[in-house]
Amino acid sequence: MSVSELPTKEANVLKGHEGGVLAARFNSDGNYCLSCGKDRTIRLWNPHRGIHIKTYKSHGREVRDVHVTPDNSKLCSCGGDRQVFYWDVSTGRVIRKFRGHDGEVNAVKFNEYASVVVSAGYDQSLRAWDCRSHSTEPIQIIDTFSDSVMSVCLTKSEIIGGSVDGTVRTFDMRIGREISDNLGQPVNCISMSNDANCILASCLDSTLRLLDRSSGELLQEYKGHTCKSYKLDCCLTNTDAHVTGGSEDGYIYFWDLVDASVVSKFRAHSSVVTSTGRFGFGRHEDQEFCRMPIVTET
C-alpha cells in the first residue's frame, strides 16, 4: 500500500452509543463491525450502509473489548463487571458468563478455532476459558505479571500479553515456556504483524515500539502522537508497510514501517481516538464510531 492509498477522511459515521466508545472491531472479512462502550452495550453495524443491526445488553458496567469468531456466529466481550461474556450473535443471547477475574477485564480474544477465549485483567492475569465446556472456571491462569494486563494476542500455540508493568510476555503452551521482553514503559496495547514475525506495542510514553518476536530485539520506535493516559489501539496495515494508531488529541497517525517517519496524519475526532484497526477506528468521548477504510485489500 502506497502513502497515496492511506485514508485521509472518514468514510462513514455510525451514531447510537449513549456514552464514549471504548473499542471498535471489524469481523474477519470487514463486512460488519462491532463497537462497545461506556453505555454497557455492544452494537453490531453494517458500516458500508451505515446501518445499526443489533444491540447486545447484559453487562453491568462499561464494555471494554469485543471479539467475534471467524464464522461470525459467536462473540465474546469483557469490561468493568469483571466478567467475560460469550454470546450468540444472531439471537443476542448470552451463552455463558465466565467469572474468575478479581478485577476489571481489559481485553478478550478468541483462539483460531473459536474454542477458547483468553482474557486480560486488572488482576495481573491472563485467563483462558473453554467455550465448549459447561464449566465457568478458567482452564488456564497466567499470573506472572506484576501489574494490570491490558492487551492479548494469540497464535496457534502462544498467548502474548502486554502489561502496565512494562513487559510483553509470550507463553508457549506446548512446551510451557515464558519469554519476557521488558520495554521499560507501561504497555497499554499490543498487536501482531500480518506475517506474525513482529509485535507492535503501544506505550504510555507516547511511543509505539516494534519488537522482533523471535529475538525480542527492538526494531523501531514510532513517535509524534500523544499517549499518556488512555489505552490506545495500534496496528499494522494489511501489507505491513505502515503502522497506524490513535492519539489523545483526536488525530490518527500513519508511520512508515521502516524509517518510522510520519507519512500521514489527520484529525479524525474531537476527543481521544481509542480504537484503530485494519478496517476501522472508534472514538472515545463523542459517542460515535467512525469507519475508516485503512486497507481495501482482503
Contacts in CASP RR format, 6 or more apart in sequence:
PFRMAT RR
TARGET T0000
AUTHOR 0000-0000-0000
METHOD contacts of the structure
MODEL  1
MSVSELPTKEANVLKGHEGGVLAARFNSDGNYCLSCGKDRTIRLWNPHRG
IHIKTYKSHGREVRDVHVTPDNSKLCSCGGDRQVFYWDVSTGRVIRKFRG
HDGEVNAVKFNEYASVVVSAGYDQSLRAWDCRSHSTEPIQIIDTFSDSVM
SVCLTKSEIIGGSVDGTVRTFDMRIGREISDNLGQPVNCISMSNDANCIL
ASCLDSTLRLLDRSSGELLQEYKGHTCKSYKLDCCLTNTDAHVTGGSEDG
YIYFWDLVDASVVSKFRAHSSVVTSTGRFGFGRHEDQEFCRMPIVTET
1 237 0 8 1.000
1 238 0 8 1.000
1 239 0 8 1.000
1 241 0 8 1.000
1 242 0 8 1.000
1 295 0 8 1.000
1 297 0 8 1.000
3 242 0 8 1.000
3 254 0 8 1.000
3 263 0 8 1.000
3 264 0 8 1.000
5 296 0 8 1.000
6 237 0 8 1.000
6 242 0 8 1.000
6 254 0 8 1.000
6 263 0 8 1.000
6 264 0 8 1.000
6 294 0 8 1.000
7 292 0 8 1.000
7 293 0 8 1.000
7 294 0 8 1.000
8 264 0 8 1.000
8 266 0 8 1.000
9 266 0 8 1.000
10 268 0 8 1.000
10 290 0 8 1.000
10 291 0 8 1.000
10 292 0 8 1.000
11 47 0 8 1.000
11 291 0 8 1.000
11 292 0 8 1.000
11 293 0 8 1.000
12 47 0 8 1.000
12 48 0 8 1.000
12 50 0 8 1.000
12 290 0 8 1.000
12 291 0 8 1.000
13 288 0 8 1.000
13 289 0 8 1.000
13 290 0 8 1.000
13 291 0 8 1.000
14 33 0 8 1.000
14 35 0 8 1.000
14 43 0 8 1.000
14 45 0 8 1.000
14 47 0 8 1.000
14 50 0 8 1.000
14 52 0 8 1.000
14 288 0 8 1.000
14 289 0 8 1.000
14 290 0 8 1.000
14 291 0 8 1.000
15 287 0 8 1.000
15 288 0 8 1.000
15 289 0 8 1.000
16 43 0 8 1.000
16 52 0 8 1.000
16 287 0 8 1.000
16 288 0 8 1.000
17 35 0 8 1.000
17 37 0 8 1.000
17 38 0 8 1.000
17 39 0 8 1.000
17 41 0 8 1.000
17 43 0 8 1.000
17 287 0 8 1.000
17 288 0 8 1.000
17 289 0 8 1.000
18 39 0 8 1.000
18 41 0 8 1.000
18 287 0 8 1.000
19 37 0 8 1.000
19 38 0 8 1.000
19 39 0 8 1.000
19 287 0 8 1.000
20 37 0 8 1.000
20 38 0 8 1.000
20 39 0 8 1.000
20 283 0 8 1.000
20 284 0 8 1.000
20 285 0 8 1.000
20 286 0 8 1.000
20 287 0 8 1.000
21 35 0 8 1.000
21 36 0 8 1.000
21 37 0 8 1.000
21 38 0 8 1.000
21 274 0 8 1.000
21 275 0 8 1.000
21 282 0 8 1.000
21 283 0 8 1.000
21 284 0 8 1.000
21 287 0 8 1.000
21 288 0 8 1.000
21 289 0 8 1.000
22 36 0 8 1.000
22 37 0 8 1.000
22 38 0 8 1.000
22 62 0 8 1.000
22 63 0 8 1.000
22 64 0 8 1.000
22 65 0 8 1.000
22 274 0 8 1.000
22 275 0 8 1.000
22 284 0 8 1.000
23 35 0 8 1.000
23 36 0 8 1.000
23 37 0 8 1.000
23 63 0 8 1.000
23 64 0 8 1.000
23 65 0 8 1.000
23 66 0 8 1.000
23 233 0 8 1.000
23 274 0 8 1.000
23 275 0 8 1.000
23 282 0 8 1.000
24 33 0 8 1.000
24 34 0 8 1.000
24 35 0 8 1.000
24 36 0 8 1.000
24 275 0 8 1.000
24 277 0 8 1.000
24 280 0 8 1.000
24 281 0 8 1.000
24 282 0 8 1.000
24 289 0 8 1.000
25 33 0 8 1.000
25 34 0 8 1.000
25 35 0 8 1.000
25 65 0 8 1.000
25 66 0 8 1.000
25 67 0 8 1.000
25 68 0 8 1.000
25 275 0 8 1.000
25 277 0 8 1.000
26 32 0 8 1.000
26 33 0 8 1.000
26 34 0 8 1.000
26 47 0 8 1.000
26 277 0 8 1.000
26 278 0 8 1.000
26 279 0 8 1.000
26 280 0 8 1.000
27 33 0 8 1.000
27 34 0 8 1.000
27 68 0 8 1.000
27 72 0 8 1.000
28 68 0 8 1.000
28 70 0 8 1.000
28 72 0 8 1.000
29 298 0 8 1.000
30 279 0 8 1.000
30 298 0 8 1.000
31 46 0 8 1.000
31 48 0 8 1.000
32 44 0 8 1.000
32 45 0 8 1.000
32 46 0 8 1.000
32 47 0 8 1.000
32 53 0 8 1.000
32 72 0 8 1.000
33 44 0 8 1.000
33 45 0 8 1.000
33 47 0 8 1.000
33 279 0 8 1.000
33 280 0 8 1.000
33 289 0 8 1.000
33 291 0 8 1.000
34 42 0 8 1.000
34 43 0 8 1.000
34 44 0 8 1.000
34 45 0 8 1.000
34 66 0 8 1.000
34 68 0 8 1.000
34 75 0 8 1.000
35 42 0 8 1.000
35 43 0 8 1.000
35 45 0 8 1.000
35 66 0 8 1.000
35 282 0 8 1.000
35 289 0 8 1.000
36 42 0 8 1.000
36 43 0 8 1.000
36 63 0 8 1.000
36 64 0 8 1.000
36 65 0 8 1.000
36 66 0 8 1.000
36 77 0 8 1.000
37 62 0 8 1.000
37 63 0 8 1.000
37 64 0 8 1.000
38 62 0 8 1.000
39 62 0 8 1.000
40 57 0 8 1.000
40 59 0 8 1.000
40 60 0 8 1.000
40 61 0 8 1.000
40 62 0 8 1.000
40 63 0 8 1.000
41 55 0 8 1.000
41 56 0 8 1.000
41 57 0 8 1.000
41 59 0 8 1.000
41 63 0 8 1.000
42 55 0 8 1.000
42 56 0 8 1.000
42 59 0 8 1.000
42 63 0 8 1.000
42 66 0 8 1.000
42 75 0 8 1.000
42 77 0 8 1.000
42 87 0 8 1.000
43 52 0 8 1.000
43 54 0 8 1.000
43 55 0 8 1.000
43 56 0 8 1.000
43 289 0 8 1.000
44 52 0 8 1.000
44 53 0 8 1.000
44 54 0 8 1.000
44 55 0 8 1.000
44 56 0 8 1.000
44 89 0 8 1.000
45 51 0 8 1.000
45 52 0 8 1.000
45 53 0 8 1.000
45 289 0 8 1.000
46 53 0 8 1.000
47 280 0 8 1.000
47 289 0 8 1.000
47 291 0 8 1.000
54 89 0 8 1.000
54 92 0 8 1.000
56 75 0 8 1.000
56 77 0 8 1.000
56 87 0 8 1.000
56 92 0 8 1.000
58 85 0 8 1.000
58 94 0 8 1.000
59 77 0 8 1.000
59 79 0 8 1.000
59 80 0 8 1.000
59 81 0 8 1.000
59 83 0 8 1.000
59 85 0 8 1.000
60 80 0 8 1.000
60 81 0 8 1.000
61 79 0 8 1.000
61 80 0 8 1.000
61 81 0 8 1.000
61 104 0 8 1.000
62 79 0 8 1.000
62 80 0 8 1.000
63 77 0 8 1.000
63 78 0 8 1.000
63 79 0 8 1.000
63 80 0 8 1.000
64 78 0 8 1.000
64 79 0 8 1.000
64 80 0 8 1.000
64 104 0 8 1.000
64 105 0 8 1.000
64 106 0 8 1.000
64 107 0 8 1.000
65 77 0 8 1.000
65 78 0 8 1.000
65 79 0 8 1.000
65 105 0 8 1.000
65 106 0 8 1.000
65 107 0 8 1.000
65 108 0 8 1.000
66 75 0 8 1.000
66 76 0 8 1.000
66 77 0 8 1.000
66 108 0 8 1.000
67 75 0 8 1.000
67 76 0 8 1.000
67 77 0 8 1.000
67 108 0 8 1.000
67 109 0 8 1.000
67 110 0 8 1.000
67 117 0 8 1.000
68 74 0 8 1.000
68 75 0 8 1.000
68 89 0 8 1.000
68 110 0 8 1.000
69 75 0 8 1.000
69 110 0 8 1.000
69 114 0 8 1.000
70 112 0 8 1.000
70 114 0 8 1.000
71 114 0 8 1.000
72 89 0 8 1.000
73 88 0 8 1.000
73 89 0 8 1.000
73 90 0 8 1.000
74 86 0 8 1.000
74 87 0 8 1.000
74 88 0 8 1.000
74 89 0 8 1.000
74 95 0 8 1.000
74 110 0 8 1.000
74 114 0 8 1.000
74 131 0 8 1.000
75 86 0 8 1.000
75 87 0 8 1.000
75 89 0 8 1.000
76 84 0 8 1.000
76 85 0 8 1.000
76 86 0 8 1.000
76 87 0 8 1.000
76 108 0 8 1.000
76 110 0 8 1.000
76 117 0 8 1.000
77 84 0 8 1.000
77 85 0 8 1.000
77 87 0 8 1.000
77 108 0 8 1.000
78 84 0 8 1.000
78 85 0 8 1.000
78 105 0 8 1.000
78 106 0 8 1.000
78 107 0 8 1.000
78 108 0 8 1.000
78 119 0 8 1.000
79 104 0 8 1.000
79 105 0 8 1.000
79 106 0 8 1.000
80 103 0 8 1.000
80 104 0 8 1.000
80 105 0 8 1.000
81 104 0 8 1.000
82 99 0 8 1.000
82 100 0 8 1.000
82 101 0 8 1.000
82 102 0 8 1.000
82 103 0 8 1.000
82 104 0 8 1.000
82 105 0 8 1.000
83 97 0 8 1.000
83 98 0 8 1.000
83 99 0 8 1.000
83 101 0 8 1.000
83 105 0 8 1.000
84 97 0 8 1.000
84 98 0 8 1.000
84 101 0 8 1.000
84 105 0 8 1.000
84 108 0 8 1.000
84 117 0 8 1.000
84 119 0 8 1.000
84 127 0 8 1.000
84 129 0 8 1.000
85 94 0 8 1.000
85 96 0 8 1.000
85 97 0 8 1.000
85 98 0 8 1.000
86 94 0 8 1.000
86 95 0 8 1.000
86 96 0 8 1.000
86 97 0 8 1.000
86 98 0 8 1.000
86 117 0 8 1.000
86 129 0 8 1.000
86 131 0 8 1.000
87 93 0 8 1.000
87 94 0 8 1.000
87 95 0 8 1.000
88 95 0 8 1.000
95 131 0 8 1.000
96 131 0 8 1.000
96 134 0 8 1.000
96 136 0 8 1.000
97 136 0 8 1.000
98 117 0 8 1.000
98 119 0 8 1.000
98 127 0 8 1.000
98 129 0 8 1.000
98 136 0 8 1.000
98 138 0 8 1.000
99 136 0 8 1.000
100 127 0 8 1.000
100 137 0 8 1.000
100 138 0 8 1.000
101 119 0 8 1.000
101 121 0 8 1.000
101 122 0 8 1.000
101 123 0 8 1.000
101 125 0 8 1.000
101 127 0 8 1.000
102 123 0 8 1.000
103 121 0 8 1.000
103 122 0 8 1.000
103 123 0 8 1.000
104 121 0 8 1.000
104 122 0 8 1.000
105 119 0 8 1.000
105 120 0 8 1.000
105 121 0 8 1.000
105 122 0 8 1.000
106 120 0 8 1.000
106 121 0 8 1.000
106 122 0 8 1.000
106 148 0 8 1.000
106 149 0 8 1.000
106 150 0 8 1.000
106 151 0 8 1.000
106 231 0 8 1.000
107 119 0 8 1.000
107 120 0 8 1.000
107 121 0 8 1.000
107 149 0 8 1.000
107 150 0 8 1.000
107 151 0 8 1.000
107 152 0 8 1.000
108 117 0 8 1.000
108 118 0 8 1.000
108 119 0 8 1.000
108 120 0 8 1.000
108 152 0 8 1.000
109 117 0 8 1.000
109 118 0 8 1.000
109 152 0 8 1.000
109 153 0 8 1.000
109 154 0 8 1.000
110 116 0 8 1.000
110 117 0 8 1.000
110 154 0 8 1.000
111 117 0 8 1.000
111 118 0 8 1.000
111 154 0 8 1.000
112 154 0 8 1.000
112 156 0 8 1.000
114 131 0 8 1.000
115 130 0 8 1.000
115 131 0 8 1.000
115 132 0 8 1.000
116 128 0 8 1.000
116 129 0 8 1.000
116 130 0 8 1.000
116 131 0 8 1.000
116 139 0 8 1.000
117 128 0 8 1.000
117 129 0 8 1.000
117 131 0 8 1.000
118 126 0 8 1.000
118 127 0 8 1.000
118 128 0 8 1.000
118 129 0 8 1.000
118 152 0 8 1.000
118 154 0 8 1.000
118 159 0 8 1.000
119 126 0 8 1.000
119 127 0 8 1.000
119 129 0 8 1.000
119 152 0 8 1.000
120 126 0 8 1.000
120 149 0 8 1.000
120 150 0 8 1.000
120 151 0 8 1.000
120 152 0 8 1.000
120 161 0 8 1.000
120 162 0 8 1.000
121 127 0 8 1.000
121 148 0 8 1.000
121 149 0 8 1.000
121 150 0 8 1.000
122 148 0 8 1.000
122 149 0 8 1.000
123 143 0 8 1.000
123 148 0 8 1.000
124 143 0 8 1.000
124 145 0 8 1.000
124 146 0 8 1.000
124 147 0 8 1.000
124 148 0 8 1.000
124 149 0 8 1.000
124 163 0 8 1.000
124 165 0 8 1.000
125 141 0 8 1.000
125 142 0 8 1.000
125 143 0 8 1.000
125 145 0 8 1.000
125 149 0 8 1.000
126 140 0 8 1.000
126 141 0 8 1.000
126 142 0 8 1.000
126 143 0 8 1.000
126 145 0 8 1.000
126 149 0 8 1.000
126 152 0 8 1.000
126 159 0 8 1.000
126 161 0 8 1.000
126 171 0 8 1.000
127 138 0 8 1.000
127 140 0 8 1.000
127 141 0 8 1.000
127 142 0 8 1.000
128 138 0 8 1.000
128 139 0 8 1.000
128 140 0 8 1.000
128 141 0 8 1.000
128 159 0 8 1.000
129 136 0 8 1.000
129 138 0 8 1.000
129 139 0 8 1.000
130 139 0 8 1.000
133 139 0 8 1.000
140 173 0 8 1.000
142 159 0 8 1.000
142 169 0 8 1.000
142 171 0 8 1.000
144 169 0 8 1.000
144 178 0 8 1.000
144 180 0 8 1.000
145 161 0 8 1.000
145 163 0 8 1.000
145 165 0 8 1.000
145 167 0 8 1.000
145 169 0 8 1.000
146 163 0 8 1.000
146 165 0 8 1.000
147 163 0 8 1.000
147 164 0 8 1.000
147 165 0 8 1.000
147 166 0 8 1.000
147 186 0 8 1.000
148 163 0 8 1.000
148 164 0 8 1.000
149 161 0 8 1.000
149 162 0 8 1.000
149 163 0 8 1.000
149 164 0 8 1.000
150 162 0 8 1.000
150 163 0 8 1.000
150 164 0 8 1.000
150 187 0 8 1.000
150 188 0 8 1.000
150 189 0 8 1.000
150 231 0 8 1.000
151 161 0 8 1.000
151 162 0 8 1.000
151 187 0 8 1.000
151 188 0 8 1.000
151 189 0 8 1.000
151 190 0 8 1.000
151 191 0 8 1.000
151 231 0 8 1.000
152 159 0 8 1.000
152 160 0 8 1.000
152 161 0 8 1.000
152 162 0 8 1.000
152 190 0 8 1.000
153 159 0 8 1.000
153 160 0 8 1.000
153 161 0 8 1.000
153 190 0 8 1.000
153 191 0 8 1.000
153 192 0 8 1.000
153 199 0 8 1.000
154 160 0 8 1.000
155 192 0 8 1.000
155 196 0 8 1.000
157 172 0 8 1.000
157 173 0 8 1.000
157 174 0 8 1.000
158 170 0 8 1.000
158 171 0 8 1.000
158 172 0 8 1.000
158 173 0 8 1.000
159 170 0 8 1.000
159 171 0 8 1.000
159 173 0 8 1.000
160 168 0 8 1.000
160 169 0 8 1.000
160 170 0 8 1.000
160 171 0 8 1.000
160 190 0 8 1.000
160 192 0 8 1.000
160 199 0 8 1.000
161 168 0 8 1.000
161 169 0 8 1.000
161 170 0 8 1.000
161 190 0 8 1.000
162 168 0 8 1.000
162 169 0 8 1.000
162 187 0 8 1.000
162 189 0 8 1.000
162 190 0 8 1.000
162 201 0 8 1.000
163 169 0 8 1.000
163 186 0 8 1.000
163 187 0 8 1.000
164 186 0 8 1.000
164 187 0 8 1.000
164 188 0 8 1.000
164 204 0 8 1.000
165 186 0 8 1.000
166 182 0 8 1.000
166 183 0 8 1.000
166 184 0 8 1.000
166 185 0 8 1.000
166 186 0 8 1.000
166 187 0 8 1.000
166 203 0 8 1.000
167 180 0 8 1.000
167 181 0 8 1.000
167 182 0 8 1.000
167 183 0 8 1.000
167 187 0 8 1.000
168 180 0 8 1.000
168 181 0 8 1.000
168 183 0 8 1.000
168 187 0 8 1.000
168 190 0 8 1.000
168 199 0 8 1.000
168 201 0 8 1.000
168 211 0 8 1.000
169 178 0 8 1.000
169 179 0 8 1.000
169 180 0 8 1.000
169 181 0 8 1.000
170 178 0 8 1.000
170 179 0 8 1.000
170 180 0 8 1.000
170 181 0 8 1.000
170 213 0 8 1.000
171 177 0 8 1.000
171 178 0 8 1.000
172 178 0 8 1.000
172 179 0 8 1.000
179 216 0 8 1.000
181 211 0 8 1.000
181 216 0 8 1.000
183 201 0 8 1.000
183 203 0 8 1.000
183 209 0 8 1.000
183 211 0 8 1.000
183 218 0 8 1.000
184 203 0 8 1.000
185 203 0 8 1.000
185 204 0 8 1.000
185 205 0 8 1.000
185 207 0 8 1.000
186 203 0 8 1.000
186 204 0 8 1.000
186 205 0 8 1.000
187 201 0 8 1.000
187 202 0 8 1.000
187 203 0 8 1.000
187 204 0 8 1.000
188 202 0 8 1.000
188 203 0 8 1.000
188 204 0 8 1.000
188 227 0 8 1.000
188 230 0 8 1.000
188 231 0 8 1.000
188 232 0 8 1.000
189 201 0 8 1.000
189 202 0 8 1.000
189 231 0 8 1.000
189 232 0 8 1.000
189 233 0 8 1.000
189 234 0 8 1.000
190 199 0 8 1.000
190 200 0 8 1.000
190 201 0 8 1.000
190 202 0 8 1.000
191 199 0 8 1.000
191 200 0 8 1.000
191 233 0 8 1.000
191 234 0 8 1.000
191 235 0 8 1.000
191 236 0 8 1.000
192 198 0 8 1.000
192 199 0 8 1.000
192 200 0 8 1.000
192 213 0 8 1.000
193 199 0 8 1.000
193 200 0 8 1.000
193 236 0 8 1.000
193 240 0 8 1.000
194 236 0 8 1.000
194 238 0 8 1.000
194 239 0 8 1.000
194 240 0 8 1.000
195 240 0 8 1.000
196 213 0 8 1.000
197 212 0 8 1.000
197 213 0 8 1.000
197 214 0 8 1.000
198 210 0 8 1.000
198 211 0 8 1.000
198 212 0 8 1.000
198 213 0 8 1.000
198 219 0 8 1.000
198 236 0 8 1.000
199 210 0 8 1.000
199 211 0 8 1.000
199 213 0 8 1.000
200 208 0 8 1.000
200 209 0 8 1.000
200 210 0 8 1.000
200 211 0 8 1.000
200 234 0 8 1.000
200 235 0 8 1.000
200 236 0 8 1.000
200 243 0 8 1.000
201 208 0 8 1.000
201 209 0 8 1.000
201 210 0 8 1.000
201 211 0 8 1.000
201 234 0 8 1.000
202 208 0 8 1.000
202 227 0 8 1.000
202 231 0 8 1.000
202 232 0 8 1.000
202 233 0 8 1.000
202 234 0 8 1.000
202 245 0 8 1.000
203 209 0 8 1.000
203 227 0 8 1.000
204 227 0 8 1.000
204 228 0 8 1.000
204 229 0 8 1.000
205 227 0 8 1.000
205 228 0 8 1.000
206 223 0 8 1.000
206 224 0 8 1.000
206 225 0 8 1.000
206 226 0 8 1.000
206 227 0 8 1.000
206 228 0 8 1.000
207 221 0 8 1.000
207 222 0 8 1.000
207 223 0 8 1.000
207 227 0 8 1.000
208 221 0 8 1.000
208 222 0 8 1.000
208 223 0 8 1.000
208 225 0 8 1.000
208 234 0 8 1.000
208 243 0 8 1.000
208 245 0 8 1.000
208 255 0 8 1.000
209 218 0 8 1.000
209 220 0 8 1.000
209 221 0 8 1.000
209 222 0 8 1.000
210 218 0 8 1.000
210 219 0 8 1.000
210 220 0 8 1.000
210 221 0 8 1.000
210 222 0 8 1.000
210 243 0 8 1.000
210 257 0 8 1.000
211 217 0 8 1.000
211 218 0 8 1.000
211 219 0 8 1.000
212 219 0 8 1.000
220 257 0 8 1.000
220 258 0 8 1.000
220 260 0 8 1.000
221 260 0 8 1.000
222 243 0 8 1.000
222 253 0 8 1.000
222 255 0 8 1.000
222 260 0 8 1.000
223 260 0 8 1.000
224 247 0 8 1.000
224 253 0 8 1.000
224 262 0 8 1.000
225 232 0 8 1.000
225 245 0 8 1.000
225 246 0 8 1.000
225 247 0 8 1.000
225 248 0 8 1.000
225 249 0 8 1.000
225 251 0 8 1.000
225 253 0 8 1.000
225 265 0 8 1.000
226 247 0 8 1.000
226 248 0 8 1.000
226 249 0 8 1.000
227 246 0 8 1.000
227 247 0 8 1.000
227 248 0 8 1.000
228 248 0 8 1.000
229 248 0 8 1.000
230 248 0 8 1.000
230 272 0 8 1.000
230 274 0 8 1.000
230 284 0 8 1.000
231 274 0 8 1.000
232 245 0 8 1.000
232 246 0 8 1.000
232 247 0 8 1.000
232 248 0 8 1.000
232 272 0 8 1.000
232 273 0 8 1.000
232 274 0 8 1.000
232 276 0 8 1.000
233 245 0 8 1.000
233 246 0 8 1.000
233 274 0 8 1.000
233 275 0 8 1.000
233 276 0 8 1.000
233 277 0 8 1.000
234 243 0 8 1.000
234 244 0 8 1.000
234 245 0 8 1.000
234 246 0 8 1.000
234 276 0 8 1.000
235 243 0 8 1.000
235 244 0 8 1.000
235 245 0 8 1.000
235 276 0 8 1.000
235 277 0 8 1.000
235 278 0 8 1.000
236 242 0 8 1.000
236 243 0 8 1.000
236 244 0 8 1.000
236 257 0 8 1.000
236 278 0 8 1.000
237 243 0 8 1.000
237 244 0 8 1.000
237 278 0 8 1.000
237 294 0 8 1.000
237 295 0 8 1.000
238 278 0 8 1.000
238 294 0 8 1.000
238 295 0 8 1.000
238 297 0 8 1.000
238 298 0 8 1.000
239 295 0 8 1.000
239 297 0 8 1.000
240 257 0 8 1.000
241 256 0 8 1.000
241 257 0 8 1.000
242 254 0 8 1.000
242 255 0 8 1.000
242 256 0 8 1.000
242 257 0 8 1.000
242 263 0 8 1.000
243 254 0 8 1.000
243 255 0 8 1.000
243 256 0 8 1.000
243 257 0 8 1.000
244 252 0 8 1.000
244 253 0 8 1.000
244 254 0 8 1.000
244 255 0 8 1.000
244 276 0 8 1.000
244 277 0 8 1.000
244 294 0 8 1.000
245 252 0 8 1.000
245 253 0 8 1.000
245 254 0 8 1.000
245 273 0 8 1.000
245 276 0 8 1.000
246 252 0 8 1.000
246 253 0 8 1.000
246 273 0 8 1.000
246 274 0 8 1.000
246 276 0 8 1.000
246 281 0 8 1.000
247 253 0 8 1.000
247 272 0 8 1.000
247 273 0 8 1.000
248 272 0 8 1.000
248 273 0 8 1.000
249 267 0 8 1.000
250 267 0 8 1.000
250 268 0 8 1.000
250 269 0 8 1.000
250 270 0 8 1.000
250 271 0 8 1.000
250 272 0 8 1.000
250 273 0 8 1.000
250 283 0 8 1.000
251 265 0 8 1.000
251 266 0 8 1.000
251 267 0 8 1.000
251 268 0 8 1.000
251 273 0 8 1.000
252 265 0 8 1.000
252 266 0 8 1.000
252 268 0 8 1.000
252 273 0 8 1.000
252 276 0 8 1.000
252 281 0 8 1.000
252 292 0 8 1.000
253 262 0 8 1.000
253 264 0 8 1.000
253 265 0 8 1.000
254 262 0 8 1.000
254 263 0 8 1.000
254 264 0 8 1.000
254 265 0 8 1.000
255 261 0 8 1.000
255 262 0 8 1.000
255 263 0 8 1.000
256 263 0 8 1.000
268 281 0 8 1.000
268 283 0 8 1.000
268 290 0 8 1.000
268 292 0 8 1.000
269 282 0 8 1.000
269 283 0 8 1.000
269 284 0 8 1.000
269 286 0 8 1.000
269 288 0 8 1.000
269 290 0 8 1.000
270 283 0 8 1.000
270 285 0 8 1.000
270 286 0 8 1.000
271 283 0 8 1.000
271 284 0 8 1.000
271 285 0 8 1.000
271 286 0 8 1.000
272 283 0 8 1.000
272 284 0 8 1.000
272 285 0 8 1.000
273 281 0 8 1.000
273 282 0 8 1.000
273 283 0 8 1.000
273 284 0 8 1.000
274 282 0 8 1.000
274 283 0 8 1.000
274 284 0 8 1.000
275 281 0 8 1.000
275 282 0 8 1.000
275 283 0 8 1.000
276 282 0 8 1.000
276 294 0 8 1.000
277 294 0 8 1.000
278 294 0 8 1.000
278 295 0 8 1.000
279 291 0 8 1.000
279 293 0 8 1.000
279 294 0 8 1.000
279 295 0 8 1.000
280 290 0 8 1.000
280 291 0 8 1.000
280 292 0 8 1.000
280 293 0 8 1.000
280 294 0 8 1.000
281 289 0 8 1.000
281 290 0 8 1.000
281 291 0 8 1.000
281 292 0 8 1.000
282 288 0 8 1.000
282 289 0 8 1.000
282 290 0 8 1.000
283 289 0 8 1.000
283 290 0 8 1.000
END
